[in-house]
Amino acid sequence: MIARQALAEAYLLACETELQAFKPGNVSVYSDGHDMTVADFRLSAEVSAVPITDPAYSLGEKIYYAVQSTREAVACNTNLGIILLCAPLLQAAQSSKRPADLRQALAAVLNSTTEQDADWVFRAIALASPGGLGESERHDVRGRATVTLSRAMELAADRDRIALQYTSCFKDIFDFTVLAYNRAFVLSGDSGWAALTVFAEMLARYPDSHIERKYGKQYSEWIAAEMALLCKAMETANKPDEVLPMLYRIDESFKANKINPGTTADITVATVLVVLLEQLFRQTDV
């Protein structure tokens, strides 16, 4: 079993690594935005690390109390998606008495969610009030849950890429972004650059569901094209500074249009967390 302190440290490091990546349209150490600052995100990570790793809480309680702590600390939605993705990963690492495979442990967590978990998560989402949250005829988050959390995520998977991770045992992360992160880190030795690689490659391939909830598909092709150009520039860059002018240009353009690829940034955090947790699993298994 991995110690709670080690899990909290991994979570905090994953959140900080994502902030060190200059992700166009998002908040980072290079650029604030959307009425949020790096300090907001750092404080959010700090206060949410306590409930999200509390072994006394169920998965749904972890998510709700992490969101509540964030809301009380910064009075805005900085990390709902991060919490939704990281909570089951941390629970998988925490609940496995003999760590084997992280994804196997995650599958056990996702397959055992309850209606109570869903109810806590519905309350968390309503409290966070994410951008583009509308009403649904079935299983609206403002009502009481009547299905398990995994089933609720399945019903939302066609319009939310975070929900999709719950239905696929985090396929995007384990089969795509972790590989991209590790490849970029081996080549660069820079975790921020590796996190940016994850963000850019993900956004070049898949539309950001946070953006599409707010604006539909009007920006999707343009964003993908910009990220494809960024990926190409990163492949030929000898050092990160060479792509800074491009990053500043795209960042300014996205933020001028109020574009925030929040879902992709959340997946970036979860990717880094998986890398760190897999390292802890290997250390524990020795």
HELIX and SHEET records of a PDB file:
HELIX    1   1 ARG A    4  LEU A   19  1                                  16    
HELIX    2   2 VAL A   38  ILE A   52  1                                  15    
HELIX    3   3 LEU A   59  VAL A   74  1                                  16    
HELIX    4   4 LEU A   80  SER A   95  1                                  16    
HELIX    5   5 LEU A  102  LEU A  110  1                                   9    
HELIX    6   6 GLU A  115  ALA A  128  1                                  14    
HELIX    7   7 LEU A  149  ALA A  156  1                                   8    
HELIX    8   8 ARG A  161  SER A  168  1                                   8    
HELIX    9   9 LYS A  171  ASP A  172  1                                   2    
HELIX   10  10 ILE A  173  THR A  177  3                                   5    
HELIX   11  11 VAL A  178  SER A  188  1                                  11    
HELIX   12  12 SER A  191  ARG A  205  1                                  15    
HELIX   13  13 SER A  209  TYR A  215  1                                   7    
HELIX   14  14 SER A  220  THR A  236  1                                  17    
HELIX   15  15 PRO A  240  VAL A  243  5                                   4    
HELIX   16  16 LEU A  244  ALA A  256  1                                  13    
HELIX   17  17 GLY A  262  ASP A  285  1                                  24    
END                                                                             
